[in-house]
Amino acid sequence: MGASLWFSNQWLRDQVDAAYDRALAGALRAIDLNVSTASGGLAVEQPFLLLEFFELTTDARVYFRVSTEDGLAEIGSPFLPLPREPLITGEPRFYYAMHEDTPVRVAAMARLASPPLPNNPHTRIIVQVAESLGTREVFLHHVLRRSIERDLLGIAMSMVLLISGIVMTLRPLTRLQRELEARPADDLRPIDDADLPSEVRPLVAAVNRHMARYADMARTQRQFLDDASHQLRTPLSVLRTQVDFALRETDPAEVRRALQAMHEGLDRAVRMANQMLALARAREASLAEGGLAMEPVDLVALAQGVARQLVPHARAKRLDFGVEAPQTPVVVGGSEWLLREALINLVDNAIRYTPAGRAVTLHVLQDARHAVLQVEDQGPGMSAQDIERAGVRFRRGQAGKQHTGAGLGLAIVHTIAQVHGAHLRLESCAPPPGLRASLVFPLGPGPAAESLPKAATS
């Protein structure tokens, strides 16, 4: 509004000056027509009637001055100031000045004396007419006041419309606030944005995505707690029973057998707890905001490290255990600790289910589109039904029922494969027996589980 008033003041002053200057220019021309040098000197027919009429018209004080440019001859108000810049002959000049402590608007014009004055034939005659600014300022202030009133009215109307618009726009947000405050703490359903303003919908969508991630994490935590309470209750109960039996038994041999059974039960409980923790960490990594932090992982070095870690278990069962991999690195993007956990579960399952004296082999394969971590064993294999349902938590196949375990190994591998955008592929060896478990990582466009590179014959 301040800028508008400043521009309005300048524009209105120019318009008022233009209107009033036209009348001032008429008076200037009328006085100029009454100037004569025919007598050899400067003469002016006194324009009192003209000036009186002009004063009545403008409702202001009017002054005039006629003089030669050299100032030797002068008629009218002697102290009426000239403009700062030289006058151009025949061209009126309008300017503000002070005359006897009164602000005035002056019109001045210079013209050649006709006929020329005998004592100075080249001198010019200066004609000036001035009026006080009272009427102009009153009119200008009146127009500015109307302009201010108009602007204030426009601002008031804009404020009313703006406040009304804000109130109407915020009504859906107020309803949303009441709805969210009335929700239970565990209600993480998405917020309905159908009735919300379009400017707010991106924010609501972001909140819905955040709530969905939180709901997934909460569901994962509840699932972990349910799994832990369900799966660890039985081993702990059995362990407590065995401890009570050992405390009551007096025969050292029976006590030793009880301690051995307790040791085996503790091993199973530790393995189950570790597997459940690994599964929970894998799920947490898959739900992490921004996704899993990827880093280059050499599958050859990973396979060799896992083989060195598990070779004592293979030797204990007298297995032919080894790694077949290219001499050059096979690099994929992923998390090294998660991929190590997945491979350890695959190799541990292969060692656990393969009969003594047979073979377990780790293959690292690569072609233009895929990199593959493959574990091949000579165990009992899996039926088509078991392969179809592989990865379900706590589910064990027909062959697994003959061995101890929690049924979490393939679930862990399946979750880690999903985190890395890979695919877990299980297939029975031909000719049987045996199982081939492959983690397939896509390196380029195309399906990740078809046309895989083949392992060399062991």
C-alpha angles and dihedrals in degrees: 000000000000092000090046091052092049093051091043091052092052094045094045092047090053091049094047091046090050091051096045093040090061090062090043090052090052091054090047091054092046093053091045090056089055094054115102136179096178092111092059092258139064113284131173127187100231107255097203095132090048092049092046091052090048091050090052090049097048097030089225140106112272127205132183137189132186118187144147116259092248090053095236092122123038136168126185129010105009098201100052103129126234122229120268094241121061116264120249113230112260094003119111116227123202122200144148120253144155120255116185091335090310120116110232141177110231132201113197133178134177125209137167117265111254112224094023119245111256097228094047113017094177099052122114129224117235117209118191132180122182136182130193117253099233097103094041093051092047091052092044093050090048092053092044091051090053089048091051091048090050092049092047090050090050091049091048091051091046091051091050091049092044094050091045090049092048092049092049092045094049095050093087089048090051090051089048090051092052091047094051093045090052093052120102116249092253096048104108098160115145116268114251108236097181095110097035125105115266091242091061098045096083089054092048090048090053090049090050091052090049091048090049091053090047091048091051091050092047090049090050091051092048090048091050091050091047092048093047094048091046100043101037097045094073098047091047091049091049091047091052090050091051091049091051090049092050092050092053095044119092099182108096092213092055091046090053091050089050091050090049090052089048090051091052091047091051090050090053092047092048092048091048093048091049091049093049090049091049091049091049092049091049091051091046090053091051091052096044114125110257091020130261117330102246125212133170111275123189106219092198093057090042093053093047092049093050090047092053090049095052101034092099090060091049092049090050087062093039092241127167095241126176151128128252111194139142121265093241124069119267105210128194132168115255149090113303096208093049093048089047090053091050094049093046090055092049094047093043090053091048092050092044096052100036113095119240116278096027131104138268117185133186114211127193110196135177140180134162094288108024144044115198136197106196132183115194122187139173096228129123093286125213133282121242090254092052091048091051092053097038113132096041110131117255092000116131126190128232093271092046093061089072092060136053117260145113101242093243103111099086091038088058092047092047092051093047090049090054091050090056096042089247132130130237109218122189123188135162116247119250115250095030150259108072144063130238114206115188133187104204118200118192114229098178143359119317138063115318097217104043132081093014122183113263125239120237115256110265 
